[in-house]
Amino acid sequence: MVTADSKPGRPFMQTPCVKVCTLDARSGLCLGCGRTLDQIARWAGMTEAERTRIMAELAARSLRDAAATAE
């Protein structure tokens, strides 16, 4: 997780973006951050609660994927 650049006077917005913006055609998820294209497009307009919920989902998905890969 990184913090996006912010303009003076605005709070920093957390984002899972790692600047590897490539969508997987099969899953529809970004290979860098794991979000859908819709989530990426709406990110700046989401509430902090929505972004926090999605970031928790991404973390859980990442742990599931890692466990499945290890099997």
N, C-alpha and C positions, 0 to 999 in steps of 0.2 A: 504494500500500500504506500502510496506517495501523496504528497500534498501538492495540489495544483498551484500554479502561479496565481497571484492575486493582485488586483489593482489597489493602489493606496486607498485606505479607508474601508476596504471590504475585507471580511474575514476569509481565512484560507478555507478552501473546500477540499475535503479528502476525496481521493479517487483511486480506484484500483489500476488505473492505466499505467502501463509500463512502456508505452510508446512502441509496441509491437502490434500494429493494427492490421491484422489479417484475419478475415472471417473464414471459419471452417465451413465448407459447403454442406457437409453432411449434418452437422449439429446446429449450424447457424450461430455459433458462439465465436467470439474473438479469441484467437489463440494466445494473445498476450494477457488479457484481463479476465476473460471468461464471460463477459457480458454479451447480451444480444444486441443487435444493431439498434433496436428500439430503445433499449436501456442507455446505450451510448448517446443516441440522439437527444434523449430527454434529460440526461444527467444534470445539466446545469439548472434546469427548471424544476427539478424534484425538490421535495422538502428534505431536510436533514434526516428525518426519520425514515423516509423512503430509501435514501442512499445508504443509511446504516443497515437497514434490513437486507438490501441487495448485497452489500459487502459481506454480511454474515452468511448469506446463501452461497456466495462465491467461495468463502473459506470452507464451508461444509462440503461443497462440490469438489473442491480441490483435495480435501482429505479423503473423500470417497474414491476419487479417481486414482489417487496415490495408492490406496489400499487395493483397489482392483488391479492395478498394474503390478503390484508386488506378488499377487497370487500366481 
